[in-house]
């Protein structure tokens, strides 16, 4: 979702966005399980 919705200029931006999204997803998934 994160990557397809935005046009990134550099690989660093892509890596940062993916890292942010993975953390976001994991936090929300854990809170939904509990």
Chimera marker file (.cmm) of the C-alpha trace (Angstrom):
<marker_set name="trace">
<marker id="1" x="0.000" y="0.000" z="0.000" r="1" g="1" b="0" radius="0.5"/>
<marker id="2" x="2.626" y="2.495" z="1.071" r="1" g="1" b="0" radius="0.5"/>
<marker id="3" x="4.865" y="2.091" z="-1.958" r="1" g="1" b="0" radius="0.5"/>
<marker id="4" x="2.190" y="2.057" z="-4.658" r="1" g="1" b="0" radius="0.5"/>
<marker id="5" x="0.458" y="5.232" z="-3.458" r="1" g="1" b="0" radius="0.5"/>
<marker id="6" x="3.495" y="7.523" z="-3.624" r="1" g="1" b="0" radius="0.5"/>
<marker id="7" x="6.228" y="8.513" z="-6.052" r="1" g="1" b="0" radius="0.5"/>
<marker id="8" x="9.565" y="8.350" z="-4.268" r="1" g="1" b="0" radius="0.5"/>
<marker id="9" x="12.662" y="10.166" z="-5.462" r="1" g="1" b="0" radius="0.5"/>
<marker id="10" x="15.351" y="7.975" z="-3.904" r="1" g="1" b="0" radius="0.5"/>
<marker id="11" x="15.877" y="4.463" z="-2.622" r="1" g="1" b="0" radius="0.5"/>
<marker id="12" x="16.479" y="5.923" z="0.843" r="1" g="1" b="0" radius="0.5"/>
<marker id="13" x="12.960" y="7.399" z="0.845" r="1" g="1" b="0" radius="0.5"/>
<marker id="14" x="11.509" y="4.040" z="-0.176" r="1" g="1" b="0" radius="0.5"/>
<marker id="15" x="13.404" y="2.189" z="2.545" r="1" g="1" b="0" radius="0.5"/>
<marker id="16" x="12.340" y="4.707" z="5.201" r="1" g="1" b="0" radius="0.5"/>
<marker id="17" x="8.695" y="4.506" z="4.124" r="1" g="1" b="0" radius="0.5"/>
<marker id="18" x="8.700" y="0.708" z="4.106" r="1" g="1" b="0" radius="0.5"/>
<marker id="19" x="10.317" y="0.621" z="7.545" r="1" g="1" b="0" radius="0.5"/>
<marker id="20" x="7.727" y="3.063" z="8.875" r="1" g="1" b="0" radius="0.5"/>
<marker id="21" x="4.866" y="1.047" z="7.379" r="1" g="1" b="0" radius="0.5"/>
<marker id="22" x="6.113" y="-2.263" z="8.785" r="1" g="1" b="0" radius="0.5"/>
<marker id="23" x="6.308" y="-0.730" z="12.265" r="1" g="1" b="0" radius="0.5"/>
<marker id="24" x="2.859" y="0.846" z="11.834" r="1" g="1" b="0" radius="0.5"/>
<marker id="25" x="1.356" y="-2.449" z="10.644" r="1" g="1" b="0" radius="0.5"/>
<marker id="26" x="2.925" y="-4.461" z="13.452" r="1" g="1" b="0" radius="0.5"/>
<marker id="27" x="1.752" y="-2.020" z="16.146" r="1" g="1" b="0" radius="0.5"/>
<marker id="28" x="-1.811" y="-2.029" z="14.810" r="1" g="1" b="0" radius="0.5"/>
<marker id="29" x="-1.893" y="-5.783" z="14.353" r="1" g="1" b="0" radius="0.5"/>
<marker id="30" x="-0.706" y="-6.385" z="17.921" r="1" g="1" b="0" radius="0.5"/>
<marker id="31" x="-3.230" y="-3.932" z="19.359" r="1" g="1" b="0" radius="0.5"/>
<marker id="32" x="-6.034" y="-5.611" z="17.390" r="1" g="1" b="0" radius="0.5"/>
<marker id="33" x="-5.078" y="-9.051" z="18.695" r="1" g="1" b="0" radius="0.5"/>
<marker id="34" x="-5.073" y="-8.031" z="22.355" r="1" g="1" b="0" radius="0.5"/>
<link id1="1" id2="2" r="1" g="1" b="0" radius="0.2"/>
<link id1="2" id2="3" r="1" g="1" b="0" radius="0.2"/>
<link id1="3" id2="4" r="1" g="1" b="0" radius="0.2"/>
<link id1="4" id2="5" r="1" g="1" b="0" radius="0.2"/>
<link id1="5" id2="6" r="1" g="1" b="0" radius="0.2"/>
<link id1="6" id2="7" r="1" g="1" b="0" radius="0.2"/>
<link id1="7" id2="8" r="1" g="1" b="0" radius="0.2"/>
<link id1="8" id2="9" r="1" g="1" b="0" radius="0.2"/>
<link id1="9" id2="10" r="1" g="1" b="0" radius="0.2"/>
<link id1="10" id2="11" r="1" g="1" b="0" radius="0.2"/>
<link id1="11" id2="12" r="1" g="1" b="0" radius="0.2"/>
<link id1="12" id2="13" r="1" g="1" b="0" radius="0.2"/>
<link id1="13" id2="14" r="1" g="1" b="0" radius="0.2"/>
<link id1="14" id2="15" r="1" g="1" b="0" radius="0.2"/>
<link id1="15" id2="16" r="1" g="1" b="0" radius="0.2"/>
<link id1="16" id2="17" r="1" g="1" b="0" radius="0.2"/>
<link id1="17" id2="18" r="1" g="1" b="0" radius="0.2"/>
<link id1="18" id2="19" r="1" g="1" b="0" radius="0.2"/>
<link id1="19" id2="20" r="1" g="1" b="0" radius="0.2"/>
<link id1="20" id2="21" r="1" g="1" b="0" radius="0.2"/>
<link id1="21" id2="22" r="1" g="1" b="0" radius="0.2"/>
<link id1="22" id2="23" r="1" g="1" b="0" radius="0.2"/>
<link id1="23" id2="24" r="1" g="1" b="0" radius="0.2"/>
<link id1="24" id2="25" r="1" g="1" b="0" radius="0.2"/>
<link id1="25" id2="26" r="1" g="1" b="0" radius="0.2"/>
<link id1="26" id2="27" r="1" g="1" b="0" radius="0.2"/>
<link id1="27" id2="28" r="1" g="1" b="0" radius="0.2"/>
<link id1="28" id2="29" r="1" g="1" b="0" radius="0.2"/>
<link id1="29" id2="30" r="1" g="1" b="0" radius="0.2"/>
<link id1="30" id2="31" r="1" g="1" b="0" radius="0.2"/>
<link id1="31" id2="32" r="1" g="1" b="0" radius="0.2"/>
<link id1="32" id2="33" r="1" g="1" b="0" radius="0.2"/>
<link id1="33" id2="34" r="1" g="1" b="0" radius="0.2"/>
</marker_set>
